[in-house]
Amino acid sequence: MSRKCELSGKKPMFGNNISHSHRKTRRKWVPNLQKKTFVSENGEKITLRVCAKILKTIDRFGFDTVMKKFAKNGKIVIK
């Protein structure tokens, strides 16, 4: 399973660690993914791997509203 948010599409970023002496070594920043089960208005249970920012958005606006918004903008990346 890839480390990718199923709603926003966030995935790992790559770059360099830079030491005090400016040696550069490769590193990876991974999104803060959480596996969460949501219940839609019609009682359907859906399990998704979403990043923390999307969890905050769902808490604020509600699961169904967020799903409609992402579907409308064509940003849903669900398998």
Order of alpha helices (4+ residues) and beta strands (2+ residues): beta-beta-beta-beta-alpha-alpha
